[in-house]
Amino acid sequence: MTTSLTMRERAAAQAYLRLVETARAVLADPGLAPLAGAYLSSPMAEADEALRRAGLAGNEARLLSLAAALRGQGAPPGPSRDGAGRGPRDPA
């Protein structure tokens, strides 16, 4: 199934993916983890604003569907298995 994204939906999905990747990187580094709030405040604000503009605030199912489509996957990205952003099929 193909999901078509509007420009605002694409921006929201991209902002969400940037937030997820930033969170994974920050939380995987013991030196940065205590400062997560400082490192994540800007990506969180960007994602919140993009979600609001796209009308996706509170519609997590649609957001995850768009993010998965943007990544070319059939399912939304799952949680990290090892704290370093790698899932069960991702090599170290």
MIVO-51610 format. One record per atom (N, C-alpha, C): x, y, z; atom name; residue number from 1; residue in three letters. Coordinates in steps of 0.02 Angstrom, whole numbers, plus 50000, padded with zeros to 5 digits. Layout:
// residues N
atom xx: X	yy: Y	zz: Z	name: CA	resi: NUM	resn: ALA
...
This chain:
// residues 92
atom xx: 50042	yy: 49941	zz: 50000	name: N	resi: 1	resn: MET
atom xx: 50000	yy: 50000	zz: 50000	name: CA	resi: 1	resn: MET
atom xx: 50044	yy: 50062	zz: 50000	name: C	resi: 1	resn: MET
atom xx: 50030	yy: 50108	zz: 49957	name: N	resi: 2	resn: THR
atom xx: 50067	yy: 50170	zz: 49952	name: CA	resi: 2	resn: THR
atom xx: 50033	yy: 50225	zz: 49991	name: C	resi: 2	resn: THR
atom xx: 50072	yy: 50260	zz: 50031	name: N	resi: 3	resn: THR
atom xx: 50046	yy: 50316	zz: 50070	name: CA	resi: 3	resn: THR
atom xx: 50073	yy: 50379	zz: 50038	name: C	resi: 3	resn: THR
atom xx: 50028	yy: 50424	zz: 50018	name: N	resi: 4	resn: SER
atom xx: 50051	yy: 50488	zz: 49990	name: CA	resi: 4	resn: SER
atom xx: 50051	yy: 50539	zz: 50046	name: C	resi: 4	resn: SER
atom xx: 50103	yy: 50579	zz: 50048	name: N	resi: 5	resn: LEU
atom xx: 50112	yy: 50628	zz: 50100	name: CA	resi: 5	resn: LEU
atom xx: 50106	yy: 50699	zz: 50072	name: C	resi: 5	resn: LEU
atom xx: 50071	yy: 50742	zz: 50109	name: N	resi: 6	resn: THR
atom xx: 50071	yy: 50813	zz: 50091	name: CA	resi: 6	resn: THR
atom xx: 50138	yy: 50842	zz: 50113	name: C	resi: 6	resn: THR
atom xx: 50153	yy: 50902	zz: 50092	name: N	resi: 7	resn: MET
atom xx: 50215	yy: 50933	zz: 50113	name: CA	resi: 7	resn: MET
atom xx: 50218	yy: 50940	zz: 50189	name: C	resi: 7	resn: MET
atom xx: 50163	yy: 50958	zz: 50221	name: N	resi: 8	resn: ARG
atom xx: 50162	yy: 50966	zz: 50293	name: CA	resi: 8	resn: ARG
atom xx: 50168	yy: 50899	zz: 50329	name: C	resi: 8	resn: ARG
atom xx: 50136	yy: 50848	zz: 50302	name: N	resi: 9	resn: GLU
atom xx: 50142	yy: 50781	zz: 50331	name: CA	resi: 9	resn: GLU
atom xx: 50214	yy: 50756	zz: 50326	name: C	resi: 9	resn: GLU
atom xx: 50245	yy: 50768	zz: 50268	name: N	resi: 10	resn: ARG
atom xx: 50315	yy: 50747	zz: 50259	name: CA	resi: 10	resn: ARG
atom xx: 50360	yy: 50784	zz: 50309	name: C	resi: 10	resn: ARG
atom xx: 50349	yy: 50849	zz: 50317	name: N	resi: 11	resn: ALA
atom xx: 50389	yy: 50887	zz: 50365	name: CA	resi: 11	resn: ALA
atom xx: 50380	yy: 50861	zz: 50436	name: C	resi: 11	resn: ALA
atom xx: 50318	yy: 50844	zz: 50453	name: N	resi: 12	resn: ALA
atom xx: 50304	yy: 50818	zz: 50520	name: CA	resi: 12	resn: ALA
atom xx: 50338	yy: 50750	zz: 50530	name: C	resi: 12	resn: ALA
atom xx: 50333	yy: 50706	zz: 50481	name: N	resi: 13	resn: ALA
atom xx: 50364	yy: 50640	zz: 50486	name: CA	resi: 13	resn: ALA
atom xx: 50440	yy: 50647	zz: 50490	name: C	resi: 13	resn: ALA
atom xx: 50469	yy: 50692	zz: 50451	name: N	resi: 14	resn: GLN
atom xx: 50542	yy: 50703	zz: 50454	name: CA	resi: 14	resn: GLN
atom xx: 50563	yy: 50730	zz: 50522	name: C	resi: 14	resn: GLN
atom xx: 50524	yy: 50777	zz: 50549	name: N	resi: 15	resn: ALA
atom xx: 50540	yy: 50805	zz: 50615	name: CA	resi: 15	resn: ALA
atom xx: 50537	yy: 50751	zz: 50668	name: C	resi: 15	resn: ALA
atom xx: 50487	yy: 50708	zz: 50664	name: N	resi: 16	resn: TYR
atom xx: 50480	yy: 50653	zz: 50711	name: CA	resi: 16	resn: TYR
atom xx: 50540	yy: 50606	zz: 50706	name: C	resi: 16	resn: TYR
atom xx: 50560	yy: 50588	zz: 50646	name: N	resi: 17	resn: LEU
atom xx: 50617	yy: 50543	zz: 50637	name: CA	resi: 17	resn: LEU
atom xx: 50681	yy: 50575	zz: 50662	name: C	resi: 17	resn: LEU
atom xx: 50690	yy: 50641	zz: 50651	name: N	resi: 18	resn: ARG
atom xx: 50749	yy: 50675	zz: 50679	name: CA	resi: 18	resn: ARG
atom xx: 50748	yy: 50672	zz: 50755	name: C	resi: 18	resn: ARG
atom xx: 50690	yy: 50682	zz: 50785	name: N	resi: 19	resn: LEU
atom xx: 50684	yy: 50679	zz: 50857	name: CA	resi: 19	resn: LEU
atom xx: 50702	yy: 50609	zz: 50883	name: C	resi: 19	resn: LEU
atom xx: 50676	yy: 50558	zz: 50851	name: N	resi: 20	resn: VAL
atom xx: 50690	yy: 50489	zz: 50872	name: CA	resi: 20	resn: VAL
atom xx: 50765	yy: 50475	zz: 50867	name: C	resi: 20	resn: VAL
atom xx: 50796	yy: 50493	zz: 50812	name: N	resi: 21	resn: GLU
atom xx: 50867	yy: 50479	zz: 50803	name: CA	resi: 21	resn: GLU
atom xx: 50909	yy: 50519	zz: 50852	name: C	resi: 21	resn: GLU
atom xx: 50891	yy: 50581	zz: 50865	name: N	resi: 22	resn: THR
atom xx: 50927	yy: 50621	zz: 50914	name: CA	resi: 22	resn: THR
atom xx: 50920	yy: 50592	zz: 50984	name: C	resi: 22	resn: THR
atom xx: 50859	yy: 50572	zz: 51001	name: N	resi: 23	resn: ALA
atom xx: 50848	yy: 50541	zz: 51067	name: CA	resi: 23	resn: ALA
atom xx: 50889	yy: 50477	zz: 51075	name: C	resi: 23	resn: ALA
atom xx: 50890	yy: 50437	zz: 51024	name: N	resi: 24	resn: ARG
atom xx: 50929	yy: 50375	zz: 51027	name: CA	resi: 24	resn: ARG
atom xx: 51003	yy: 50389	zz: 51038	name: C	resi: 24	resn: ARG
atom xx: 51029	yy: 50438	zz: 51000	name: N	resi: 25	resn: ALA
atom xx: 51100	yy: 50455	zz: 51006	name: CA	resi: 25	resn: ALA
atom xx: 51116	yy: 50483	zz: 51075	name: C	resi: 25	resn: ALA
atom xx: 51075	yy: 50528	zz: 51099	name: N	resi: 26	resn: VAL
atom xx: 51088	yy: 50560	zz: 51164	name: CA	resi: 26	resn: VAL
atom xx: 51083	yy: 50509	zz: 51220	name: C	resi: 26	resn: VAL
atom xx: 51031	yy: 50468	zz: 51219	name: N	resi: 27	resn: LEU
atom xx: 51020	yy: 50421	zz: 51274	name: CA	resi: 27	resn: LEU
atom xx: 51068	yy: 50362	zz: 51272	name: C	resi: 27	resn: LEU
atom xx: 51098	yy: 50349	zz: 51215	name: N	resi: 28	resn: ALA
atom xx: 51147	yy: 50295	zz: 51209	name: CA	resi: 28	resn: ALA
atom xx: 51216	yy: 50315	zz: 51236	name: C	resi: 28	resn: ALA
atom xx: 51227	yy: 50379	zz: 51243	name: N	resi: 29	resn: ASP
atom xx: 51292	yy: 50405	zz: 51266	name: CA	resi: 29	resn: ASP
atom xx: 51286	yy: 50422	zz: 51341	name: C	resi: 29	resn: ASP
atom xx: 51318	yy: 50384	zz: 51384	name: N	resi: 30	resn: PRO
atom xx: 51313	yy: 50398	zz: 51456	name: CA	resi: 30	resn: PRO
atom xx: 51333	yy: 50469	zz: 51476	name: C	resi: 30	resn: PRO
atom xx: 51377	yy: 50498	zz: 51437	name: N	resi: 31	resn: GLY
atom xx: 51399	yy: 50567	zz: 51452	name: CA	resi: 31	resn: GLY
atom xx: 51346	yy: 50619	zz: 51433	name: C	resi: 31	resn: GLY
atom xx: 51305	yy: 50604	zz: 51384	name: N	resi: 32	resn: LEU
atom xx: 51254	yy: 50651	zz: 51361	name: CA	resi: 32	resn: LEU
atom xx: 51187	yy: 50639	zz: 51394	name: C	resi: 32	resn: LEU
atom xx: 51173	yy: 50578	zz: 51415	name: N	resi: 33	resn: ALA
atom xx: 51107	yy: 50561	zz: 51442	name: CA	resi: 33	resn: ALA
atom xx: 51083	yy: 50608	zz: 51497	name: C	resi: 33	resn: ALA
atom xx: 51126	yy: 50628	zz: 51544	name: N	resi: 34	resn: PRO
atom xx: 51101	yy: 50674	zz: 51596	name: CA	resi: 34	resn: PRO
atom xx: 51079	yy: 50742	zz: 51568	name: C	resi: 34	resn: PRO
atom xx: 51102	yy: 50759	zz: 51509	name: N	resi: 35	resn: LEU
atom xx: 51085	yy: 50823	zz: 51478	name: CA	resi: 35	resn: LEU
atom xx: 51032	yy: 50815	zz: 51424	name: C	resi: 35	resn: LEU
atom xx: 50996	yy: 50759	zz: 51425	name: N	resi: 36	resn: ALA
atom xx: 50947	yy: 50744	zz: 51372	name: CA	resi: 36	resn: ALA
atom xx: 50897	yy: 50801	zz: 51362	name: C	resi: 36	resn: ALA
atom xx: 50873	yy: 50830	zz: 51416	name: N	resi: 37	resn: GLY
atom xx: 50824	yy: 50884	zz: 51410	name: CA	resi: 37	resn: GLY
atom xx: 50851	yy: 50942	zz: 51369	name: C	resi: 37	resn: GLY
atom xx: 50913	yy: 50960	zz: 51380	name: N	resi: 38	resn: ALA
atom xx: 50942	yy: 51015	zz: 51342	name: CA	resi: 38	resn: ALA
atom xx: 50952	yy: 50997	zz: 51269	name: C	resi: 38	resn: ALA
atom xx: 50976	yy: 50936	zz: 51257	name: N	resi: 39	resn: TYR
atom xx: 50988	yy: 50914	zz: 51188	name: CA	resi: 39	resn: TYR
atom xx: 50924	yy: 50902	zz: 51149	name: C	resi: 39	resn: TYR
atom xx: 50871	yy: 50882	zz: 51183	name: N	resi: 40	resn: LEU
atom xx: 50809	yy: 50863	zz: 51148	name: CA	resi: 40	resn: LEU
atom xx: 50757	yy: 50918	zz: 51145	name: C	resi: 40	resn: LEU
atom xx: 50767	yy: 50973	zz: 51180	name: N	resi: 41	resn: SER
atom xx: 50716	yy: 51025	zz: 51181	name: CA	resi: 41	resn: SER
atom xx: 50703	yy: 51055	zz: 51112	name: C	resi: 41	resn: SER
atom xx: 50754	yy: 51067	zz: 51073	name: N	resi: 42	resn: SER
atom xx: 50744	yy: 51095	zz: 51007	name: CA	resi: 42	resn: SER
atom xx: 50710	yy: 51046	zz: 50959	name: C	resi: 42	resn: SER
atom xx: 50734	yy: 50983	zz: 50954	name: N	resi: 43	resn: PRO
atom xx: 50699	yy: 50935	zz: 50910	name: CA	resi: 43	resn: PRO
atom xx: 50627	yy: 50922	zz: 50932	name: C	resi: 43	resn: PRO
atom xx: 50614	yy: 50923	zz: 50998	name: N	resi: 44	resn: MET
atom xx: 50545	yy: 50913	zz: 51022	name: CA	resi: 44	resn: MET
atom xx: 50501	yy: 50972	zz: 51001	name: C	resi: 44	resn: MET
atom xx: 50526	yy: 51032	zz: 51007	name: N	resi: 45	resn: ALA
atom xx: 50487	yy: 51091	zz: 50987	name: CA	resi: 45	resn: ALA
atom xx: 50474	yy: 51090	zz: 50912	name: C	resi: 45	resn: ALA
atom xx: 50525	yy: 51071	zz: 50874	name: N	resi: 46	resn: GLU
atom xx: 50517	yy: 51067	zz: 50801	name: CA	resi: 46	resn: GLU
atom xx: 50463	yy: 51015	zz: 50783	name: C	resi: 46	resn: GLU
atom xx: 50467	yy: 50958	zz: 50814	name: N	resi: 47	resn: ALA
atom xx: 50418	yy: 50905	zz: 50799	name: CA	resi: 47	resn: ALA
atom xx: 50348	yy: 50925	zz: 50820	name: C	resi: 47	resn: ALA
atom xx: 50341	yy: 50956	zz: 50879	name: N	resi: 48	resn: ASP
atom xx: 50276	yy: 50979	zz: 50902	name: CA	resi: 48	resn: ASP
atom xx: 50245	yy: 51028	zz: 50853	name: C	resi: 48	resn: ASP
atom xx: 50284	yy: 51076	zz: 50831	name: N	resi: 49	resn: GLU
atom xx: 50259	yy: 51126	zz: 50785	name: CA	resi: 49	resn: GLU
atom xx: 50241	yy: 51095	zz: 50717	name: C	resi: 49	resn: GLU
atom xx: 50283	yy: 51051	zz: 50693	name: N	resi: 50	resn: ALA
atom xx: 50269	yy: 51019	zz: 50628	name: CA	resi: 50	resn: ALA
atom xx: 50206	yy: 50975	zz: 50633	name: C	resi: 50	resn: ALA
atom xx: 50197	yy: 50941	zz: 50689	name: N	resi: 51	resn: LEU
atom xx: 50136	yy: 50900	zz: 50698	name: CA	resi: 51	resn: LEU
atom xx: 50074	yy: 50944	zz: 50700	name: C	resi: 51	resn: LEU
atom xx: 50079	yy: 51000	zz: 50735	name: N	resi: 52	resn: ARG
atom xx: 50023	yy: 51046	zz: 50739	name: CA	resi: 52	resn: ARG
atom xx: 50005	yy: 51074	zz: 50670	name: C	resi: 52	resn: ARG
atom xx: 50056	yy: 51095	zz: 50632	name: N	resi: 53	resn: ARG
atom xx: 50043	yy: 51123	zz: 50565	name: CA	resi: 53	resn: ARG
atom xx: 50012	yy: 51072	zz: 50518	name: C	resi: 53	resn: ARG
atom xx: 50031	yy: 51009	zz: 50527	name: N	resi: 54	resn: ALA
atom xx: 50005	yy: 50956	zz: 50483	name: CA	resi: 54	resn: ALA
atom xx: 49938	yy: 50928	zz: 50507	name: C	resi: 54	resn: ALA
atom xx: 49915	yy: 50952	zz: 50565	name: N	resi: 55	resn: GLY
atom xx: 49853	yy: 50927	zz: 50592	name: CA	resi: 55	resn: GLY
atom xx: 49859	yy: 50857	zz: 50620	name: C	resi: 55	resn: GLY
atom xx: 49919	yy: 50839	zz: 50641	name: N	resi: 56	resn: LEU
atom xx: 49931	yy: 50770	zz: 50666	name: CA	resi: 56	resn: LEU
atom xx: 49939	yy: 50767	zz: 50741	name: C	resi: 56	resn: LEU
atom xx: 49934	yy: 50823	zz: 50776	name: N	resi: 57	resn: ALA
atom xx: 49940	yy: 50822	zz: 50849	name: CA	resi: 57	resn: ALA
atom xx: 49885	yy: 50777	zz: 50877	name: C	resi: 57	resn: ALA
atom xx: 49904	yy: 50728	zz: 50915	name: N	resi: 58	resn: GLY
atom xx: 49856	yy: 50681	zz: 50944	name: CA	resi: 58	resn: GLY
atom xx: 49838	yy: 50623	zz: 50899	name: C	resi: 58	resn: GLY
atom xx: 49867	yy: 50621	zz: 50839	name: N	resi: 59	resn: ASN
atom xx: 49851	yy: 50567	zz: 50792	name: CA	resi: 59	resn: ASN
atom xx: 49915	yy: 50526	zz: 50780	name: C	resi: 59	resn: ASN
atom xx: 49936	yy: 50491	zz: 50832	name: N	resi: 60	resn: GLU
atom xx: 49998	yy: 50453	zz: 50828	name: CA	resi: 60	resn: GLU
atom xx: 49997	yy: 50398	zz: 50776	name: C	resi: 60	resn: GLU
atom xx: 49941	yy: 50366	zz: 50767	name: N	resi: 61	resn: ALA
atom xx: 49936	yy: 50312	zz: 50718	name: CA	resi: 61	resn: ALA
atom xx: 49952	yy: 50338	zz: 50648	name: C	resi: 61	resn: ALA
atom xx: 49925	yy: 50394	zz: 50630	name: N	resi: 62	resn: ARG
atom xx: 49938	yy: 50424	zz: 50564	name: CA	resi: 62	resn: ARG
atom xx: 50011	yy: 50445	zz: 50559	name: C	resi: 62	resn: ARG
atom xx: 50037	yy: 50476	zz: 50612	name: N	resi: 63	resn: LEU
atom xx: 50107	yy: 50498	zz: 50611	name: CA	resi: 63	resn: LEU
atom xx: 50154	yy: 50439	zz: 50601	name: C	resi: 63	resn: LEU
atom xx: 50143	yy: 50385	zz: 50638	name: N	resi: 64	resn: LEU
atom xx: 50187	yy: 50327	zz: 50631	name: CA	resi: 64	resn: LEU
atom xx: 50181	yy: 50296	zz: 50562	name: C	resi: 64	resn: LEU
atom xx: 50121	yy: 50296	zz: 50534	name: N	resi: 65	resn: SER
atom xx: 50111	yy: 50271	zz: 50467	name: CA	resi: 65	resn: SER
atom xx: 50150	yy: 50314	zz: 50416	name: C	resi: 65	resn: SER
atom xx: 50148	yy: 50379	zz: 50425	name: N	resi: 66	resn: LEU
atom xx: 50184	yy: 50424	zz: 50380	name: CA	resi: 66	resn: LEU
atom xx: 50260	yy: 50415	zz: 50388	name: C	resi: 66	resn: LEU
atom xx: 50283	yy: 50408	zz: 50449	name: N	resi: 67	resn: ALA
atom xx: 50355	yy: 50399	zz: 50461	name: CA	resi: 67	resn: ALA
atom xx: 50379	yy: 50334	zz: 50430	name: C	resi: 67	resn: ALA
atom xx: 50339	yy: 50281	zz: 50437	name: N	resi: 68	resn: ALA
atom xx: 50356	yy: 50217	zz: 50406	name: CA	resi: 68	resn: ALA
atom xx: 50358	yy: 50223	zz: 50330	name: C	resi: 68	resn: ALA
atom xx: 50309	yy: 50258	zz: 50302	name: N	resi: 69	resn: ALA
atom xx: 50308	yy: 50268	zz: 50230	name: CA	resi: 69	resn: ALA
atom xx: 50369	yy: 50307	zz: 50207	name: C	resi: 69	resn: ALA
atom xx: 50388	yy: 50357	zz: 50245	name: N	resi: 70	resn: LEU
atom xx: 50446	yy: 50398	zz: 50228	name: CA	resi: 70	resn: LEU
atom xx: 50510	yy: 50358	zz: 50229	name: C	resi: 70	resn: LEU
atom xx: 50514	yy: 50311	zz: 50275	name: N	resi: 71	resn: ARG
atom xx: 50573	yy: 50267	zz: 50279	name: CA	resi: 71	resn: ARG
atom xx: 50569	yy: 50209	zz: 50230	name: C	resi: 71	resn: ARG
atom xx: 50512	yy: 50201	zz: 50197	name: N	resi: 72	resn: GLY
atom xx: 50504	yy: 50146	zz: 50149	name: CA	resi: 72	resn: GLY
atom xx: 50493	yy: 50080	zz: 50183	name: C	resi: 72	resn: GLY
atom xx: 50465	yy: 50081	zz: 50242	name: N	resi: 73	resn: GLN
atom xx: 50452	yy: 50020	zz: 50280	name: CA	resi: 73	resn: GLN
atom xx: 50378	yy: 50007	zz: 50283	name: C	resi: 73	resn: GLN
atom xx: 50360	yy: 49946	zz: 50298	name: N	resi: 74	resn: GLY
atom xx: 50290	yy: 49928	zz: 50305	name: CA	resi: 74	resn: GLY
atom xx: 50263	yy: 49940	zz: 50374	name: C	resi: 74	resn: GLY
atom xx: 50307	yy: 49949	zz: 50423	name: N	resi: 75	resn: ALA
atom xx: 50286	yy: 49960	zz: 50492	name: CA	resi: 75	resn: ALA
atom xx: 50326	yy: 50018	zz: 50521	name: C	resi: 75	resn: ALA
atom xx: 50298	yy: 50052	zz: 50571	name: N	resi: 76	resn: PRO
atom xx: 50334	yy: 50107	zz: 50602	name: CA	resi: 76	resn: PRO
atom xx: 50396	yy: 50082	zz: 50637	name: C	resi: 76	resn: PRO
atom xx: 50445	yy: 50126	zz: 50646	name: N	resi: 77	resn: PRO
atom xx: 50506	yy: 50106	zz: 50681	name: CA	resi: 77	resn: PRO
atom xx: 50490	yy: 50085	zz: 50752	name: C	resi: 77	resn: PRO
atom xx: 50517	yy: 50029	zz: 50773	name: N	resi: 78	resn: GLY
atom xx: 50505	yy: 50004	zz: 50840	name: CA	resi: 78	resn: GLY
atom xx: 50555	yy: 50031	zz: 50889	name: C	resi: 78	resn: GLY
atom xx: 50546	yy: 50013	zz: 50952	name: N	resi: 79	resn: PRO
atom xx: 50593	yy: 50036	zz: 51003	name: CA	resi: 79	resn: PRO
atom xx: 50661	yy: 50003	zz: 50995	name: C	resi: 79	resn: PRO
atom xx: 50710	yy: 50036	zz: 51019	name: N	resi: 80	resn: SER
atom xx: 50778	yy: 50009	zz: 51018	name: CA	resi: 80	resn: SER
atom xx: 50782	yy: 49948	zz: 51063	name: C	resi: 80	resn: SER
atom xx: 50819	yy: 49897	zz: 51042	name: N	resi: 81	resn: ARG
atom xx: 50827	yy: 49837	zz: 51082	name: CA	resi: 81	resn: ARG
atom xx: 50887	yy: 49842	zz: 51129	name: C	resi: 81	resn: ARG
atom xx: 50937	yy: 49883	zz: 51110	name: N	resi: 82	resn: ASP
atom xx: 50999	yy: 49883	zz: 51150	name: CA	resi: 82	resn: ASP
atom xx: 51018	yy: 49951	zz: 51177	name: C	resi: 82	resn: ASP
atom xx: 50974	yy: 50001	zz: 51171	name: N	resi: 83	resn: GLY
atom xx: 50989	yy: 50067	zz: 51196	name: CA	resi: 83	resn: GLY
atom xx: 51033	yy: 50108	zz: 51151	name: C	resi: 83	resn: GLY
atom xx: 51057	yy: 50079	zz: 51096	name: N	resi: 84	resn: ALA
atom xx: 51101	yy: 50115	zz: 51050	name: CA	resi: 84	resn: ALA
atom xx: 51066	yy: 50128	zz: 50984	name: C	resi: 84	resn: ALA
atom xx: 51001	yy: 50118	zz: 50982	name: N	resi: 85	resn: GLY
atom xx: 50965	yy: 50132	zz: 50921	name: CA	resi: 85	resn: GLY
atom xx: 50963	yy: 50075	zz: 50872	name: C	resi: 85	resn: GLY
atom xx: 50986	yy: 50016	zz: 50894	name: N	resi: 86	resn: ARG
atom xx: 50986	yy: 49959	zz: 50848	name: CA	resi: 86	resn: ARG
atom xx: 50931	yy: 49911	zz: 50868	name: C	resi: 86	resn: ARG
atom xx: 50894	yy: 49890	zz: 50820	name: N	resi: 87	resn: GLY
atom xx: 50841	yy: 49841	zz: 50832	name: CA	resi: 87	resn: GLY
atom xx: 50867	yy: 49770	zz: 50822	name: C	resi: 87	resn: GLY
atom xx: 50822	yy: 49722	zz: 50819	name: N	resi: 88	resn: PRO
atom xx: 50844	yy: 49652	zz: 50815	name: CA	resi: 88	resn: PRO
atom xx: 50878	yy: 49634	zz: 50750	name: C	resi: 88	resn: PRO
atom xx: 50865	yy: 49671	zz: 50696	name: N	resi: 89	resn: ARG
atom xx: 50896	yy: 49653	zz: 50632	name: CA	resi: 89	resn: ARG
atom xx: 50953	yy: 49699	zz: 50613	name: C	resi: 89	resn: ARG
atom xx: 50967	yy: 49751	zz: 50654	name: N	resi: 90	resn: ASP
atom xx: 51019	yy: 49799	zz: 50637	name: CA	resi: 90	resn: ASP
atom xx: 51086	yy: 49775	zz: 50663	name: C	resi: 90	resn: ASP
atom xx: 51136	yy: 49773	zz: 50619	name: N	resi: 91	resn: PRO
atom xx: 51202	yy: 49750	zz: 50641	name: CA	resi: 91	resn: PRO
atom xx: 51235	yy: 49803	zz: 50685	name: C	resi: 91	resn: PRO
atom xx: 51280	yy: 49781	zz: 50726	name: N	resi: 92	resn: ALA
atom xx: 51318	yy: 49827	zz: 50771	name: CA	resi: 92	resn: ALA
atom xx: 51369	yy: 49865	zz: 50732	name: C	resi: 92	resn: ALA
